[in-house]
Structures are given as C-alpha cells and as structure tokens.
Amino acid sequence: MSSDEFEFAQELEQPDRPANRQDDAWKVLLVDDDPDIHSVTRLALAGLEHGGRLLELHSAESAEQATELLRHTVYAVALVDVVMESDEAGLDLVRFIRDTLGEHRTRLIVRTGQPGLAPAWETVRDYDINGYEEKSFQTATRLKTAVLTALRSFEQICALERANQRIAAHTAGLRDILDALSDMARNHDLPAAEQRMLSELSRLVVGGQSSVMVEGGSAIVVDGGGRPEQLDVIAASGEFDLANRLGVTALPRSALELISKCLRERRDWRDAHYYCTYSESATGLPRAFLVNVSAAERDVDRELIQLFCRNASLARDAIALNVDLERSQEDIVLLISEAIEARSMETGNHVRRVGAYAQTLARQLGIPDDESKVLRLAAPLHDLGKIAIADSILKKPGKLTAEERREMERHPEIGAAILSGYERPVLQAAKLISLQHQEKWDGTGYPYGLSGDDIHIFAQITAVADVFDAISCERCYKPAWSLDRCFVFLKEQSGRHFSPKVVDAFFEAQDAILAIRDRLKDA
C-alpha cells in the first residue's frame, strides 16, 4: 500500500470524553507531507489523554516547517515521516532534533510508507528514535498505543530531570550552606555572621522567601496588647526585615503566636501561613525559625530547614565561644603588656596603638585578615622580656653604661624564652616578634644581627609601629616629636633601620594610622 492509500483499519468507536486540562495539554508534532495523513491521524488521536491531560496536535507538512516549530516549542512526541522533501528528510530532522537542538526528551516515532528507503533495523540502530512504524500496518489502536507509550516515557524522563535538578540544587545549596557556616566560624562579628546565616538560608533553602530566627523563652503576652517579652531576634529577612531593628514587636501577630507555640512546646508547628521549626543552643536556650508555609511544603524542604537550623545554632554557639575566647585572650595580652609598659613608665595605650598600627600596616601589605588579627594581638608583647630587667636599668633617666646596655639588650631573648613552649598562634607570633623586633634592616640590630627579609615580616612591621609611637608621643623623659619630624625620621631610616616596603605601607596608610593615634591617645 502506498502512502497515498494510507488509512486506518476499522475499529469500534470510542465514547466521547470530556475535554479537561486543555491549557496543559501534551504537545504532539506530526510531520508528514501528505495532508490525508494529518486528517486521519487527528481523527485517530481525537480524545486521547494521559494523566488527565489531552493531546494538542501540531502539524508540519515538511521537515523545514517542523524545524521552525521545534525551535520554539518542546514537544512530548513527534511523529516523523521519512520521505518528504528528500528521501531522508525525516531522518535529517531526527538528527537536527537530537544533535543541533540537543533535545533528548522528545520521543520520536518514525513512520514510513516506503520501508525500503529506511529499513527498520538500520534506522533504529543508527538513529536515536523511540519507535518505528510502517504506515501499511498501522491501525488507530496501534498508533494510540505508540503515542501513549511515548507520552509515559516523556513524562518519566521529565520527572527524572526535575528530580535531578532538585538534587543538584539541594546539593549546591548544602555546599553553599556549609561554606557559609565555615565563613561564620571564621567571622567573629556575631551580628554579621547571623545575618549572613539567614541570608544563605533564605536564598538556598526557602527560595528567597521571608524568614526570621528568634532566641529565648516562650513569648509572654502582657497588657492584652500582644507585647512579647524574653525573645531576641537573631536575624530576619524579607517582609520580616524590620524585626532586625525593632525586635519581635515588628512581626505579624499570627507569626509571633506560632513562634511562641513552637518555643513553648519545643517542637515544630505549622498553620495556614507559616512553618516554624525548633532548635536549641549548646546551653539549651530555645530557638525558633519561621518561614512562609509554602517554603516548607515537601518533606525534603523541612528536613533541609531543620538540618540548617541545627547546624546554624551550633555554628553560632561556636562563634560566640570563639569571640569570648579571643576577647579573653586579648584582655590577658593587653593586661600583661600594660603591666610591662608601666614598669618602663610607658602608658597602657602605647601597646594598644602598636597593635592597631601593626594590623593596619599588615593589611596595607596584603597580609590576610586572620594573620593581621594575630599580629594585632601579638605585637603588644614585643617588650615582654623587659619584665626581667632590673628597675635600676629600665627606669634610669640618663644614658646607660655599656654593661647596662648589654643587660637591656637581653630582653628580646628573655621574652622569647618566656613564650617558648606555647602552641597558640598568637603566642608563637609574639615569641618571634619579641626575638626580632630590635633587629635592623641593614643588619646592625640585635640580638643576632639579622638583615633584610631574614627578619620576619611581623617583626619588621612591629619595629615601625613601635618606633613611630615612641617618637610621636610624649613620655616622662622626653617631649613628643612633631609629625613632620617623625615622618622625616621614618624616611631617613628606610633601608637602614626599617624595611622599605613597610615604611612605604606606613605612608600609604597614613590617614588610618593617624586616626588610630587620635582615637587611642593618652589621657
């Protein structure tokens, strides 16, 4: 039978079915140069549906026309005739769909009235198709079966693709969340860390929707006005952002009631508008995280929110502990440094300024922030060794004798010895600075006569910071130098006493240095 004689065998008529979900119909493309084929195919597929969705049949009478349609629409199924403008026009169209468009979801059923031009085995073997039909053997039932099977396959492929996309999105989200938590652990600015935490959660977990995290006991409503007590807003985003400044009073009453219920009963709750999950700090302090309920419709979304909140609570506790330890460490370092300077009749702000100058110079030189912070804490201990120098030498108003100078010049090694055996980065850095801060760039310093970059960069920086503060501030035994005189001295000593690059950094950061000097000036 030729293609001109193509028709379907007689079958029992099927009852009419209601046309439902036409706006979300399966799009099927029929590509054939025979108008009669279009007519009988439409007749055979009329009323066919899958999953409550009808078919929307699009027609193309040439491969060229089909190419234009395919550029703008993704079809669930394409029924493609082989012989049209040329003997292989349909097969060329298959290659275009798979290779040029890169569309591998569309199910392709090749139909031919001239199987000799496209033998079944060779065509199935050599082309990425999903069905091969000879028109002479195809009935309406056979066609509907092929199309329905193809629709199911397309649906499964799309479902798998969506699942893979969700998995990829959640994987990327988890990776970004873990990166955010790592950043938080390094960031000792708790408010900034908390807001970063919530921003990441809102962006990656709840799709950018509004969210708020609070901490404290259950909300207590007083005065009949719904005024909550004992609740602190950790961070908020979206429509709840005002709570960052005004506290929980800025939250909608319904949101606050659900948060209160969550905290009071120590478990997750949801209503028609919000989802609230419960967690605790390391000390058992209750926390609640609330989002729009649409962000937590699926189990995986809720599990991800709960996982993030638990880890965010742990990270926040770790940050708070690190902040407390760092501040305690800084207080101890400054206390010791100030005690040493007091013996030398220096002011306590001297060591604070030296630390702040050192950190500023380090940043100007491109030293990472975490190392710059270590330097800020370590630099004030540069003269620790003076604790072992006798007052008769340390407080002598006049010039030291040669023997007294030799004793004074022992203080770098004494300080390093005191700091030996400690593994904390700050104390390791302080040991190195104590030992080398009296070395000079040209090798004329002490105790070892080191020169150039054999002197550690921390010691190079501390030397400039210490000397500038010593000459620019008044002491009981000398007046302060003018800033111009200080600047001339630093330039003169560049390449002699001081590292040229550190001196250059000093003048590049001059405004910041002088701002520190004004902020921490002596009483």
Summary of the structure (lengths in Angstrom):
residues: 523
radius of gyration: 39.0
end to end distance: 109.1
largest distance: 124.1
contacts: 1636
relative contact order: 0.05
helix: 57%
strand: 13%
